[in-house]
Structures are given as structure tokens and as C-alpha cells.
Amino acid sequence: MKHTTQEIKLKNGARGLLVDVPGATVMSFQFQFRAGNRYVKHKDIYEAAHIMEHMAFGANAQFKNEHDYEAEFTKNGAYHNAFTSDLSMVYVADCADFEWDRILKLQQVAICQPRFNEAELEAEKGNVRSELTGFLNNHSRVLWPKIQQLLGEDIYTFWQRLQTINNVSLKDIKEHYARTHTASNMRFVIAGKLHGRKKMLVDMLNEWELEKGERFEVPRDELSGGNPTIIRRKEASNITFGLSLMVPRELDDDELEAMNCLDHILTGTMHSRIYGSARAKGLAYGIFSDTSAGFYDSSWDFGGQVNHETANQLFDIVVREIQAVTDGKVTEKELDAAKSYALGRYQMGAQTVSQISNFYTNRYFADGKVKDYEKVPDAIRAVTCEQMQKTAREFIDANIWVLAAVSKEEKDEIVGLSNKFEGLFSP
């Protein structure tokens, strides 16, 4: 879908993108604050941010409870939600074009005029407790926060987070909201049919009742490699594993495009080097790889599930193929196929207003950069085998990595699998 973007700054200091999608029948709203778990006042109330997010659509200046607000918001089919991460709290909504102004006003009252109360706090403590307890039954969810910890990130696991729920008071909720939900700390992306509406939309946003505040800095952790670690679960019937490699800097967009192509070559399809080989040999049903850039560091991750009896063979393939990449053994034919796939996914990724909005939010909410949608195909076509090799090699040279797993077996098993990677990092 064709679209244009415009960055604006509101009178109160908030910044955002207006994405005009001519002819769109849907309007998409996303509002982000740096208000996630890393910004709670102290770690004894680590779940304060998450609980506050659960209370986001409860009592406010116009509605006495969540039930009444929800009934009004969704009466014409509109959707809304909120989510909390380590860094962010994001409010999202999609609605039919004909009611965009009504929905924006409802978002305003929820974000700017909440009326937190004890009854909803206790209810949402219970809901958050149920949510996190459910995550403990998902081995992959249990695994990755532990890997973050092992690499030096100052976060809590789901089990540790559960222990802090009872410590959170209504005063903590109100304090977290007041400190984080300020104009300077807010970013937004609004996408839809905006032609002829931009002035009205900006005027409405300028009326939002938020203190000026500040845009919080992103906390920086000291990275370190971790020892192979097992999370023992007696009910685990196989091995859920994660391998994370880090470099202590942010990859640029060209390097990320190169690594995206490489990840596709390694695990993207049934004929990929790692995943395809594993499937052909009956070693594992699924395995993925992914590269992401943070503010101060970047990660190259591998993960999946494997049975105990085939784990050694699978890990031999992973080691072999990573070594082949760093030795420059990727063909132009493989790269051309990865580029073709990426170009197709690029075109398929702009079929809806929400997809277009998400293209911009992923980066804009992080560091304020407005990615140029039209230049993505050129960036994909510009990827070279040399660039893939160089970037992958940097992850190896950094030698900051950890392998962890959820399993019912003893630690010796994961130590043995981890030892297979030692040769990659040898001088």
C-alpha cells in the first residue's frame, strides 16, 4: 500500500509519525512510553510497570471501571490492547475509519486520566500472577530471560517477577505512572487516511493532559559471556535450547540486512543449511536463528527443541554451518535466493495499515529514526557475501556467548553440547 510519512512535534514536547495511507478504511494508533520494567523505582516492585499496564483500561475520568470502558470502545468493532517490555509500555488500537476521532478521544482519557483504585489493583495482581505462572509452563519463555541474565542484563526471570507482585502498592502504581507518562517521554505512530485530517488530529493530540517530563535514557549493562546453564524441569520431554552470541555495539541497517539474509540461508526454509539439514535427517522439527540490534549491543540467536538422542548430531550441524559462514563459504546463488525471498516478504509486509505502522514503530520507538520504506529493496539488493561473513565473524571474535537449555537431564549434557562451540571461538 502506497503511503507517506511526516514527523511532528507537539507543543508539549511529544514526538510522532503521521503515516498517510490514501484510501485506507482502517486507522491504527500506537503510543509508546519508556515505562517498562527497567524503569520501576526499585526492583522489589519489579512488576509495578506490568501491573500498571494491566490497569490501563480500567477506571478513568469518564468510566467507572474496565467493563464500561471496554463496552464503549469496542461497540463498532474497534480493537485495543497494551503491552509492557523491558523498556517500553505501548498502547495500541485499530478502528474503522469512520470512528477514528472517537477512538482517539477514548485513548486520550485512558492514557491521560486514569483513576487507579485498590479494587482493580488487587484484581490485576491476580491476573498478572496467573499470566506469569502460565509462562512458567512454556519452556521457551522460561529460557530466554535466563539467557539475558547470563549475558549480564539486569532483568528478572518470570519466577523472580512473581515474587515481587505482593510488594506493589497503589502508591507505587501512581508513582510509576506520574514519572513515566509524560509528554517528552511519549512517541506515537498514527497510520490511516490522514489527508485533510492532519490539523484536526494534531489539535486533538495537543490537548492531551500530560506533564512535560523527560525522555528517559536507556540503561546500559555490562556484557559478559555465561557458563552453559540448565534449567531442570522433570516434565521436560526434550531439550529446549537457546544459543546467544553478542557484539558490544549496535549493528547498522546494512549489517542487519546482511544478517537477515544469512539467517534465511541458515534456518529460513526447509532447504536451509541448518534447519533444512536437520529436517532431512530427522533430527529436529524446528530451529530458528535471528539477529537484532539494541542500543549498545547486538545479538545473534539460535534456538529450538531437540530430542536427547539427536542433540549431538544437530549441534554438530550448527557448529559446522557457523564455521562455514565465517570461513566465507556462502555462495552467490544462496545469497540471490535469500534476497529474492526478502524482497517478496517486503512487498507482502505492507498489505494492511497495521503492517505499515509496525514497520515504522519498531525503529522509531527505539531511537527516533524514521526508516525509509522505499529504500529497503535497494538495501536488500546491496547485501554481499563479504558483508555477511564480516558481520558473522565479528560475533565470533567478540567471544561473548552462552548456551542454555530447559531439560530434565543433568547439567553434563548441556556442558557437552556447549563444548562443541568452543572451537569456533578459539584464536
C-alpha positions in Angstrom: 0.0 0.0 0.0 1.4 3.4 -1.0 1.9 5.8 1.9 3.8 8.9 3.0 5.2 9.8 6.4 5.6 13.0 8.3 7.3 13.5 11.7 5.7 16.1 14.0 6.5 17.6 17.4 3.6 18.5 19.6 3.5 21.7 21.7 4.0 19.7 24.9 7.2 18.0 23.6 5.8 14.6 22.4 7.0 13.4 19.0 5.4 11.1 16.5 4.8 10.0 12.9 1.8 10.5 10.8 1.5 7.9 8.1 -0.9 8.8 5.4 -2.3 5.7 3.6 -4.7 7.0 0.9 -7.9 5.1 0.6 -7.4 3.2 3.9 -10.5 2.0 5.7 -8.8 1.5 9.0 -6.9 3.8 11.4 -4.1 2.4 13.5 -2.8 4.1 16.7 0.3 3.3 18.7 1.5 5.3 21.7 4.8 4.4 23.4 6.4 5.5 26.7 9.8 4.4 28.1 8.0 3.0 31.1 8.8 -0.8 31.0 10.2 -3.0 33.7 13.7 -1.4 33.7 12.2 1.9 34.8 10.4 0.9 38.0 11.6 2.8 41.0 13.3 -0.3 42.6 13.5 -4.0 41.8 11.4 -5.0 44.9 8.4 -3.8 42.9 9.6 -5.1 39.5 6.1 -5.9 38.4 4.7 -2.4 39.0 5.0 -1.5 35.3 3.3 -4.7 34.2 0.5 -4.3 36.7 0.0 -0.7 35.8 -0.3 -1.7 32.1 -3.0 -4.2 33.1 -4.9 -1.4 34.8 -4.5 0.9 31.8 -8.1 0.5 30.6 -9.8 0.5 33.9 -11.4 3.3 35.9 -10.7 6.8 34.4 -12.2 10.3 34.3 -15.2 9.1 32.2 -15.7 5.5 33.0 -16.0 3.9 36.5 -14.5 0.5 35.5 -12.9 -1.5 32.7 -16.2 -3.2 31.8 -17.8 0.2 30.9 -14.8 1.4 29.1 -14.4 -1.8 27.1 -18.1 -1.8 26.1 -17.9 1.8 24.7 -14.5 1.3 23.0 -15.4 -1.9 21.1 -19.1 -1.2 20.2 -18.2 -0.7 16.5 -15.6 -3.4 16.3 -12.6 -1.4 17.4 -9.6 -3.2 19.0 -7.3 -2.1 21.7 -4.5 -3.5 23.8 -1.3 -2.6 25.7 1.9 -4.4 26.4 5.0 -4.0 28.6 8.6 -5.0 27.7 11.9 -4.4 29.5 11.9 -0.8 28.1 8.5 0.1 26.7 4.9 0.4 27.6 2.8 0.6 24.4 -0.9 1.3 23.9 -2.3 0.1 20.5 -5.7 0.5 18.8 -7.2 -0.2 15.4 -10.6 1.0 14.3 -12.8 1.7 11.3 -12.0 4.9 9.6 -15.4 6.4 10.3 -14.8 6.5 14.1 -11.2 7.4 14.3 -11.8 10.6 16.3 -14.0 8.9 18.8 -11.4 6.2 19.4 -8.6 8.7 19.7 -10.6 10.5 22.4 -11.1 7.2 24.3 -7.4 6.5 24.2 -6.7 10.0 25.5 -8.9 9.5 28.6 -7.3 6.1 29.3 -3.7 7.4 28.9 -4.1 10.8 30.4 -6.8 10.5 33.0 -6.6 7.1 34.7 -8.2 6.7 38.2 -6.3 3.8 39.7 -8.0 2.2 42.6 -7.4 -0.6 45.1 -10.1 -3.0 43.8 -8.6 -3.0 40.3 -5.1 -3.3 41.7 -5.9 -6.4 43.6 -7.7 -7.9 40.6 -4.9 -7.2 38.2 -2.3 -8.5 40.6 -4.2 -11.8 40.4 -4.3 -11.6 36.6 -0.6 -10.9 36.3 0.2 -13.7 38.7 -1.9 -16.0 36.6 -0.2 -14.8 33.4 3.3 -15.2 34.7 2.6 -18.6 36.2 1.3 -19.7 32.8 4.6 -18.6 31.2 6.4 -20.9 33.6 4.8 -23.8 31.7 6.3 -22.6 28.4 9.9 -23.7 28.3 10.9 -21.2 25.6 9.5 -18.3 27.6 11.4 -19.5 30.7 14.6 -19.9 28.8 15.3 -16.6 27.1 15.1 -14.2 30.2 17.6 -16.6 31.9 19.9 -16.2 28.8 19.6 -12.4 29.1 20.6 -12.6 32.8 23.6 -14.9 32.0 24.8 -12.4 29.5 24.7 -9.6 32.0 21.3 -7.9 31.5 19.8 -6.5 34.7 16.4 -8.2 34.4 14.3 -10.7 36.4 13.1 -14.1 35.3 9.4 -14.9 35.4 9.9 -16.7 38.7 11.6 -13.7 40.3 9.0 -11.4 38.9 6.3 -13.4 40.6 7.9 -12.8 44.0 7.5 -9.1 43.6 3.8 -8.9 42.9 2.7 -8.6 46.5 5.1 -5.8 47.1 3.4 -3.5 44.7 1.1 -0.9 46.3 -1.4 1.6 44.8 1.1 4.3 45.6 3.7 2.5 43.5 1.4 2.4 40.6 0.6 6.1 40.8 4.2 7.0 41.1 5.3 4.9 38.1 2.5 6.5 36.0 3.3 10.0 37.0 7.1 9.7 36.4 6.9 7.8 33.1 3.7 9.0 31.4 4.9 12.5 30.4 4.8 14.3 27.1 8.6 14.3 26.5 8.6 10.5 27.1 5.9 9.8 24.6 6.3 8.7 21.0 3.5 7.7 18.7 2.7 6.4 15.2 -0.7 7.0 13.7 -1.5 5.5 10.3 -4.5 5.6 8.1 -6.3 8.0 5.7 -5.0 11.3 7.0 -5.3 13.7 4.1 -7.4 16.6 5.2 -7.3 15.4 8.8 -3.8 16.2 10.0 -4.6 19.6 11.5 -7.6 18.2 13.4 -5.5 15.2 14.6 -2.6 17.4 15.8 -5.0 19.8 17.5 -6.5 16.8 19.4 -3.1 15.5 20.4 -2.1 18.9 21.6 -4.9 18.8 24.1 -3.6 15.7 25.9 -3.1 16.4 29.6 0.5 15.3 30.2 3.2 16.9 32.2 6.3 17.8 30.2 8.7 15.4 32.0 11.8 13.9 30.2 12.7 11.2 27.7 14.4 8.6 29.8 17.8 7.2 28.8 18.1 3.5 28.0 20.1 1.7 30.8 23.3 0.1 29.8 24.5 -3.3 31.1 28.0 -4.7 31.2 28.0 -7.8 28.9 29.8 -11.0 29.8 29.8 -14.5 28.5 28.0 -17.1 30.5 28.6 -20.6 31.6 26.4 -23.3 30.0 23.3 -23.5 32.1 20.5 -26.0 32.6 17.0 -25.1 33.9 15.9 -28.5 35.1 12.2 -29.4 34.6 11.2 -33.0 35.4 8.3 -32.8 33.0 10.5 -31.7 30.0 10.4 -34.5 27.5 13.2 -33.0 25.2 15.7 -30.1 25.2 14.5 -26.6 24.6 17.7 -24.7 23.9 19.0 -21.2 23.2 22.4 -20.0 21.9 23.0 -16.3 22.0 26.1 -14.5 20.6 26.7 -10.8 21.3 28.7 -7.9 20.0 29.1 -4.8 22.2 27.8 -2.4 19.6 24.7 -1.6 17.6 24.7 -3.1 14.1 23.8 -0.6 11.4 20.9 -1.2 9.0 23.1 -2.6 6.2 24.6 -5.1 8.6 21.2 -6.2 9.8 20.0 -6.7 6.2 23.1 -8.9 5.7 22.4 -10.9 8.8 18.7 -11.3 7.9 19.8 -12.8 4.6 22.3 -15.1 6.4 19.6 -16.2 8.9 17.4 -17.1 6.0 20.2 -19.2 4.4 20.8 -21.0 7.7 17.3 -21.6 9.1 14.7 -19.8 7.0 13.3 -22.7 4.9 13.0 -26.4 4.6 16.1 -26.4 2.3 18.2 -24.1 4.5 21.6 -25.2 5.7 20.8 -25.9 9.4 17.1 -26.3 9.6 16.8 -28.0 6.2 19.6 -30.4 7.0 18.1 -31.2 10.4 14.7 -31.9 8.9 16.2 -34.1 6.1 18.0 -36.2 8.7 15.1 -36.4 11.2 17.0 -34.6 13.9 14.7 -31.7 14.9 11.2 -30.5 14.0 12.1 -26.8 14.3 15.1 -24.5 14.8 15.4 -20.7 14.2 18.0 -18.0 14.0 17.6 -14.3 14.4 19.7 -11.1 14.6 18.7 -8.0 16.4 20.3 -4.7 17.4 19.9 -2.9 20.7 21.1 0.5 21.8 24.6 -0.6 22.9 24.9 -4.2 21.7 23.5 -6.7 19.2 22.6 -10.4 19.4 22.7 -13.3 17.0 20.4 -16.0 18.5 19.7 -19.7 17.7 17.0 -21.7 19.3 14.6 -24.6 19.1 13.8 -28.0 20.5 15.6 -31.3 20.0 15.3 -34.8 21.4 18.1 -36.0 23.7 19.2 -38.8 21.3 19.6 -36.4 18.3 21.0 -33.4 20.1 24.7 -34.1 19.4 24.0 -34.5 15.6 22.0 -31.3 15.4 24.6 -29.3 17.3 27.4 -30.7 15.0 25.4 -29.2 12.1 25.0 -25.8 13.8 28.7 -25.6 14.5 29.7 -26.8 11.1 27.5 -24.2 9.3 28.5 -21.3 11.5 32.1 -22.2 10.8 31.4 -22.4 7.1 29.9 -18.9 7.1 32.8 -17.3 9.0 35.2 -19.0 6.5 33.4 -17.3 3.7 31.7 -20.5 2.3 28.4 -18.9 1.2 27.6 -18.9 -2.5 26.2 -16.1 -4.6 23.4 -18.5 -5.6 22.4 -18.9 -1.9 22.5 -15.1 -1.4 20.5 -14.4 -4.5 17.8 -16.8 -3.3 17.8 -15.1 0.2 17.5 -11.7 -1.5 14.6 -12.8 -3.6 12.8 -14.1 -0.6 13.4 -10.9 1.4 12.1 -8.8 -1.5 8.9 -10.8 -1.6 8.4 -10.6 2.1 9.0 -6.8 1.9 6.1 -6.4 -0.6 3.9 -8.7 1.4 4.6 -6.7 4.6 2.6 -3.7 3.5 -0.8 -5.2 2.9 -2.6 -3.6 5.9 -2.4 -0.3 7.7 -1.2 -2.1 10.9 1.6 -3.8 9.0 2.7 -0.4 7.7 2.5 1.1 11.1 4.6 -1.7 12.6 7.3 -1.1 10.0 7.9 2.3 11.5 7.3 1.7 15.2 10.0 -1.0 15.6 12.7 1.6 14.9 11.0 4.9 15.7 10.1 3.9 19.3 13.6 2.7 19.9 15.8 5.6 18.8 13.7 8.0 16.9 14.9 7.0 13.4 12.4 7.2 10.6 13.2 4.3 8.3 12.8 5.0 4.5 10.4 2.3 3.3 11.1 3.0 -0.3 14.9 2.3 0.1 14.5 -1.2 1.7 14.7 -3.0 -1.7 17.9 -1.3 -2.6 19.4 -2.2 0.8 18.4 -5.8 0.3 19.9 -5.9 -3.2 23.2 -4.4 -1.9 23.9 -7.2 0.5 27.1 -9.1 -0.3 28.6 -12.4 0.8 31.6 -10.5 2.2 29.3 -8.4 4.3 27.6 -11.4 5.8 30.9 -13.1 6.5 32.4 -10.0 8.1 29.4 -9.4 10.4 29.1 -13.0 11.4 32.9 -13.1 12.1 32.5 -10.1 14.4 30.1 -12.1 16.6 32.6 -14.9 16.8 35.6 -12.6 17.5 33.7 -10.8 20.3 33.5 -14.2 22.2 30.5 -13.1 24.3 28.1 -16.0 24.2 26.1 -18.6 26.2 24.2 -21.8 25.6 21.3 -22.6 28.0 18.5 -25.2 27.9 15.4 -26.5 29.7 15.7 -30.2 30.2 15.1 -33.0 32.7 18.6 -34.3 32.4 21.8 -33.3 34.4 24.0 -30.3 33.5 26.6 -32.5 32.0 24.5 -32.9 28.8 24.3 -29.2 28.1 28.0 -28.7 29.0 28.9 -31.3 26.4 26.8 -29.6 23.8 28.3 -26.2 24.7 31.8 -27.6 24.4 31.1 -28.2 20.7 31.1 -24.4 20.1 34.5 -23.8 21.9 36.4 -24.4 18.7 34.6 -21.6 16.9 35.9 -19.1 19.4 39.5 -20.4 19.6 42.1 -17.9 18.3 
